[in-house]
Amino acid sequence: MEKLNLFKELDSNSYPGRGIVIGRSADGKYAVTAYFIMGRSSNSRNRVFTEDGDGIRTKAFDESKVEDPSLIIYSPVRVLGNTTIVTNGDQTDTVYDGLQKGLTFEQSLRGREFEPDAPNYTPRISGIMTVDKGKFTYELSILKSDNGNPEQCLRYTFSYDNPLAGEGHFIHTYMKDGNPLPSFAGEPKFVAIEGDMETFTKKMWEMLNFDNKVSLFVRYTDIATGEVKTKILNKNE
């Protein structure tokens, strides 16, 4: 599989929707994860990321302009021990609770499906990354309608053991802009993880479509020590 340039992928798509990137830094020292949200409606754009313990929450930027909080206010990132959970909805809590009960990542998501936002039926994308005693692994999942038909939920889980330096995977909700929005298709994209944290964050933010981007979260976890560094960028400040 060809290794893609993540920044070019973002630059060439005006509306990938919400996206998760997980991989290993170019120097091999860090487990890297990034999560971004975009929006076309005023309701979707009226958000910011805010730190919440070891994770983050979405929050309305202007409470007076909130129309429907049901699918836009949630915890995209939660941490359970040495595992970081990243998702595009309240299934973060589902995975967190499932792992606490001894379920696997895939088993935890069995009770969930795509979002009920007809006609888009936005996929639920989720990821977990585990850093333990110098070892790093991660998984990604997508729950999506059957080519726009809500009668069936398609479930895919992808596991990655011992990711190599400078390599990662990128999954997002929509293939491109449209009405209705076409769901992501195929495997998570094999992408290069380039630059240090500052460079990586800055370049990702720059390449997201200016009109549609809302917020970006980036976390680098030292694989040897477990030390965490986090950056949050919000268009609404």
C-alpha positions in Angstrom: 0.0 0.0 0.0 1.3 3.4 -1.0 2.2 5.7 1.9 0.3 8.9 1.5 1.2 12.4 2.5 -1.3 13.2 5.3 -1.0 17.0 4.7 -1.8 16.6 1.0 -4.8 14.4 1.8 -6.2 17.1 4.1 -5.4 19.9 1.6 -7.2 18.1 -1.3 -10.5 17.5 0.6 -12.6 20.5 1.6 -14.8 18.4 3.9 -13.4 15.1 5.3 -15.7 15.8 8.3 -14.2 14.4 11.5 -10.9 12.6 11.4 -8.6 10.4 13.5 -4.9 9.9 12.9 -2.8 7.4 14.9 0.8 6.4 14.3 4.4 6.6 15.4 6.5 9.7 15.2 9.3 9.9 12.6 12.0 9.6 15.3 10.2 6.5 16.7 10.0 7.9 20.2 6.3 8.9 20.4 2.9 7.4 19.9 1.0 10.1 18.0 -2.8 10.7 17.8 -4.7 13.5 16.3 -8.4 14.2 16.1 -10.1 17.1 14.2 -13.7 18.3 13.7 -15.1 20.3 10.9 -18.6 21.8 10.4 -20.8 23.2 7.6 -23.7 24.3 9.8 -23.6 27.2 12.3 -24.5 24.6 15.0 -21.5 22.4 14.1 -19.1 25.3 13.9 -20.1 26.7 17.2 -17.7 24.5 19.2 -14.3 24.3 20.8 -12.2 21.6 22.4 -11.4 22.0 26.1 -9.3 19.8 28.3 -11.2 17.5 30.7 -8.9 15.6 33.0 -6.6 13.4 30.9 -9.0 13.8 27.9 -11.0 16.5 26.2 -14.6 17.6 25.6 -16.4 19.5 23.0 -18.1 22.7 24.3 -20.3 25.3 22.7 -18.4 28.4 22.0 -21.5 30.6 22.3 -24.2 28.9 24.4 -26.9 31.2 23.2 -26.5 29.8 19.6 -26.7 26.1 20.4 -29.5 24.5 18.3 -29.1 20.8 19.0 -26.4 19.5 21.3 -27.1 15.8 20.9 -24.4 14.9 18.3 -22.0 17.8 18.8 -21.3 17.8 22.5 -19.3 14.8 23.7 -15.9 13.6 25.0 -13.7 12.8 22.0 -10.8 11.7 24.1 -10.7 9.7 27.4 -7.9 7.8 29.0 -8.1 4.5 30.9 -4.8 3.4 32.4 -2.3 3.2 29.6 -5.0 3.3 26.9 -6.2 6.4 25.1 -9.6 6.3 23.4 -10.4 8.7 20.6 -13.8 8.9 18.8 -16.1 11.2 16.9 -19.0 10.8 19.3 -20.3 9.6 22.7 -19.1 6.1 21.8 -16.0 7.2 23.6 -17.9 6.5 26.8 -19.2 3.2 25.4 -15.6 2.0 24.7 -14.4 3.3 28.1 -17.1 1.4 30.0 -16.6 -1.7 27.9 -12.9 -1.8 28.5 -13.5 -1.4 32.3 -15.8 -4.5 32.1 -13.1 -6.5 30.3 -14.6 -6.3 26.8 -12.3 -5.7 23.8 -12.5 -2.6 21.7 -14.5 -4.3 19.0 -16.9 -5.9 21.5 -17.5 -2.6 23.3 -18.8 -1.1 20.0 -21.2 -3.9 19.2 -24.1 -2.1 20.7 -23.5 1.1 18.7 -24.0 2.0 15.0 -23.8 5.0 12.7 -25.3 8.3 13.8 -29.1 8.8 13.2 -28.6 12.0 11.1 -30.5 11.0 7.9 -29.7 11.2 5.1 -26.0 11.3 5.9 -25.9 8.6 8.5 -22.5 9.8 9.6 -20.2 6.9 10.4 -18.9 6.5 13.9 -15.1 6.3 13.8 -13.1 5.3 16.8 -9.6 4.5 17.8 -7.6 3.2 20.8 -3.9 3.4 21.4 -2.0 1.5 24.1 1.5 2.3 25.4 2.7 -0.2 27.8 6.3 -1.0 28.9 7.9 0.4 25.7 5.3 -1.3 23.4 2.8 0.6 21.3 -0.3 -0.8 19.5 -3.4 0.7 18.2 -6.8 -0.1 16.6 -9.3 1.8 14.5 -13.0 1.1 13.9 -15.7 2.4 11.6 -19.5 1.7 11.9 -21.3 2.8 8.8 -24.6 2.4 6.9 -24.8 0.0 4.0 -24.1 2.5 1.2 -26.6 5.0 2.7 -29.1 2.3 3.6 -29.8 2.4 7.4 -31.3 -1.1 7.4 -27.8 -2.5 7.9 -24.8 -1.4 9.9 -21.4 -2.4 8.5 -18.7 -2.9 11.1 -14.9 -2.8 10.5 -12.0 -3.0 12.9 -8.4 -2.7 12.0 -5.5 -3.6 14.4 -1.9 -2.4 14.1 0.9 -4.1 16.2 4.3 -2.5 16.6 3.8 0.5 14.2 7.0 1.6 12.5 8.6 5.0 12.9 7.0 7.6 10.6 4.0 5.5 9.8 0.4 5.8 10.8 -3.2 5.5 9.6 -5.9 8.1 8.9 -9.7 7.5 9.0 -12.4 10.2 8.5 -16.2 10.3 8.3 -16.7 11.5 4.7 -15.0 10.8 1.4 -15.7 14.4 0.3 -18.3 17.2 0.5 -21.7 16.4 -0.9 -25.5 16.2 -0.3 -25.9 13.6 1.2 -22.3 13.3 2.4 -20.6 10.1 1.2 -19.3 7.9 4.0 -15.6 7.0 4.2 -14.9 3.8 2.2 -12.0 1.3 2.3 -9.2 0.7 4.8 -7.8 3.6 6.9 -5.4 5.5 4.8 -1.7 4.6 5.3 0.0 7.9 5.9 3.4 9.4 6.9 3.8 10.9 10.3 6.2 13.8 9.7 8.0 16.4 11.8 8.1 17.1 15.5 4.9 17.9 17.5 5.0 21.6 16.7 5.5 21.1 13.0 2.9 18.2 12.7 0.2 20.2 14.6 0.8 23.4 12.6 0.8 21.7 9.3 -2.3 19.7 10.0 -4.2 22.9 11.1 -3.0 24.8 8.0 -4.1 22.1 5.6 -7.7 21.8 7.0 -10.1 23.8 4.9 -10.3 27.3 6.4 -14.0 27.7 6.2 -14.9 24.3 7.6 -12.3 23.5 10.2 -13.4 23.9 13.9 -10.9 22.3 16.3 -7.8 20.1 16.3 -6.4 17.9 19.1 -2.8 16.4 18.9 -1.2 14.2 21.6 2.4 12.8 21.6 3.0 10.0 24.2 6.6 9.0 25.0 6.6 5.3 24.3 9.5 4.7 26.8 8.2 6.8 29.7 4.5 7.3 29.1 4.9 11.1 29.4 2.2 13.0 27.5 2.2 16.3 25.6 -1.0 17.7 24.2 -1.9 20.6 21.9 -5.4 22.0 21.2 -6.2 24.5 18.5 -9.7 26.1 18.1 -10.9 28.3 15.3 -13.2 30.0 17.8 -11.1 31.8 20.4 
